[in-house]
Amino acid sequence: MSEKTNTGFEIVETFPVIPLRNIVVFPQMVTHFDVGREISIAAIEQAELEDSRILLLTQKDYKNMEPNADDIYDIGTVAVIRQMLKLPQGLTRVLVEGEYRVKVKNFEQMEPYIKANVTRIPEKDGELSVTEEAGMRLVKDDLENYIHANTKINPVAVDMIQGINNPDNLIDMVASYLPLSIEDSQKLLSKIERYDRIICFHEILQREIELLGIENKINERVKKQMGEVQREYYLREQLKAIRQELGDDDDEKDADNYSEKIKALGLEEESEKKLLKEADKLNKIHPSSAEYGVLLNYLDWVISLPWKYEEKELTDINRAEEILDEDHYGLKDVKKRILEFLAVRRLTDSPKGPILCLVGPPGVGKTSIVRSIARALDKKFVSMRLGGVTDEAQIRGHRRTYIGALPGAVINNMKKAGTVDPVFLLDEIDKVGNNYRGDPASGLLEVLDPEQNSSFTDHYIDLPYDLSHVLFVTTANTISTIPRPLLDRMEVIKIEGYTPHEKFVIATDYLLPKQIKENGIPKDTVEISDNALRDIIDYYTRESGVRNLEREIQKILRKCALQIVTEKKEKIRINAGNLDKYLGPKRYIYDVLEDKDQVGVVTGLAWTEVGGTTLTIEANCMPGKGKIQLTGKLGDVMKESAAAGISYIRSIAKEYDIDEEFYTNTDIHIHIPEGAMPKDGPSAGITMATAVLSALTGIPVKKDIAMTGEITLRGRVLPIGGLKEKLLAAQRMGCKTVLIPKENEPDLQEIEAAAKAKLNIIAVSDVHEVFDLALDKTKKSKKTKKDKK
């Protein structure tokens, strides 16, 4: 609370003080201001600790940052703090409401905040004297005149003012809203006697009314001048029209230039006519208008696009093959299909044909293959990333009615290419999205359809544009997310992952020389052994492509560069023994074969986005009530495959000497390790069935056999996908025999010999064949035999 003392004739109060700059606060006035000086913030904090009341005194010089007692007016207003808000840069915004006027007797302290002893200026009550009443009439007349002269104030305020009879209340309220100077406001606040305040306010109002009249005259003069400017513009427009009629208009030069350029484009008659009409509008629009700039930008865009198709020398297929072999190792089937595609284009001499879609995991070289196609055809290469595109306008552009409208990415890339027949890559077409702005896939339909793209229409250009000469090639990681209408317009070429041998050759012949050059390593300074490269492939990367392999090689060479610079090494040899010093401990350890044949343990094969892998499937049987438990974070399809396998085993239980009531008195638990990894798909059907049969019969499964295939309720083995990757996984693990579905046997012809080496691949059509090949009946579990007896 503020301190009060009674001196006999007057009450002295003590308040913390905020010295104000460029503002005077009156009683009844609600306002806010920002404070940042330490003395002001300290005063606010002290007031908040007491009763939230603070004394507001105005500084005589607002530039003074450290005022003393002589720099502050001695009459001010006690106000209550209603709200505080912390702002950036150490500022505090304070909302206050003025309560009453006071006069400073003395300043009790100046640090850490100003503190003053004050006496309250009493407000005179009762009836007005004759002079005071006369003064009030003058003031109210002044206010009425001021309100009528000021269009910003609502005239209703006149009635409200007429109802206030207390001079102090009227002056304090009105002064808060008038644009008075600091000197006039302080003068009005400092008048003690009521009559003196009335006369002072009358003088101030008279001056304000005079100033307002002068402002109104200036405004009228400015408006009149503006009217004259508009009149001049109108007359000039009329003069321009007269000159056009007389054929003497210099402003037509721009339109003529654009008309000549449009005629040189060789457009169809309808399109040329439309553009000439747009160019003619330049004569009718004033150069300073916004529409003139929009029209110029549109014409510049149209003229900068390539429109004419020029015949080129036919493609040399042999040279194309050399370029593809030079840029990429392996991928024989992909290269063969691309050469066939180019040969057909050469024989038909027609740009029409299927749109190629290269599908494969990340890092296998899809984008670089398209670049090689462009190099083989001697054509410009442009690309458009479709990942994350959710707005059709990004494909087809915005209409010119929108502010800042531009063509879509297709037309933009055609301008960048500068020719009508580039190789155009649409990258990551499987990641096209859609939302409320439109469906980009719908916009791509017209682009990729050979029957429609000869008249592709961008919303901004608004003219049919011929895309039929463009060689479009798309890429994707999977076809499952590509919209069906788009997929129907494309021919899919699958790019499988590389074998370890292919990765080794790519690393030796392509990646290592490239990274040595990019990292500035001197020739013959760094030597990486073949064993080290193979260890990088096997133990530091797990991918279908070679992107991470290149990163690991780059990581090694960066460390070598540091050694060359800091240790002045002239020769660095990296082998399998010291590889961990550069790349750390091995990150991936491939599964290895079990030491011996085991009951209920079978090796399955699976496909992942980074290649093939092995799955050790475990089954266990125990006395119970026929409960079947599946663990290892299995998907619904995998669970259904396990149920189908168990149902088939129930149907053949008698053949394998299994208790036909096992499903009521035996619990079966199937588990696939690495439980945190989600697993799904039907290809582990025969593997889970084999594991369950082994657990029920006690017959162990051969440790060096792996298998993959879907099972039916009648015991048929259905085909699966990803055969090449699965064979490579079995090869890495050291398996000798791999069981595959009979219907996948033709796929073996398309798989490189390296992926089939050292494997005895057996095609099976029935689960009986699987059981006969996988179970070692000579090693039946002794425990099971005893139980049977």
Buried (B, 14 or more C-beta within 10 A) or exposed (E): EBEEEEEEEEEBBBBBBBBBBEBBBBBBBEBEBEBEBEBBBBBBBBBEEBEBBBBBBBBBEBEEEEBEEEEBBBBBBBBBBEEBEEEEEEEBEBBBBBBBBBEBBEBBEBEEBBBBBBBBBEBBEEEBEEEBBEBBEBBBEBBBBBBEBBEEBEEEBBEEBEEBEBBBEBBBBBBBEBEBEBEBBBBBBBBEEBBEBBBBBBBBBBEBBEEBEEEEEEEEEEEEEEEEEEEEEEEEEEEBEEBBEEEEBEEBEBBEEBBEBBEEBEBEEEBBEBBBEBBEEBBEBEEEEEEBEBBBBBBEBBBEBBBEBEEEEEBBBEEBBEBBBEBBBBBEBBBEBBBEBBEEBBEEEEBEEBBBBBBBBBBBBBBEBBBBBBBBBEBBBBBBEBEEBBBBBBBBBBEBEEEEBBBBBBBBBBEEBEBBBBBBBBBBBBBBBBEEEBBBBBBBBBBBBBEBBBEBBBBBBBBBBBBBBBBBBBBBBEBEEBBEEBBEBBEBBEBBBBBBBBBBBBBBEBBBEEBBEEBEBEEEBBEBBEEBBBBBBBBBBBBBBBBBBBBBBBBBBEBBBEBBEEEEEEEBEBEBEEBEEBBEEEEEEEBEBBEEBBBBBBBBBBBBEBBBBBBBBBBBBEEBEEEBEBEBBBEEBBBEBBBBBBEBBEEBBEEBEBBEEBBEEBBBBBBBEEEEEEBBBBBBBBBBBBBBBBBBBBBBBBBBBBBBBBBBEEBBBBBBEBBBBBBBBBBBBBBBBBBBBBBBBEBBEEBBEBBBEEBEBBBBBBBEBBBEBBBBEEBBBEEBEEEEE
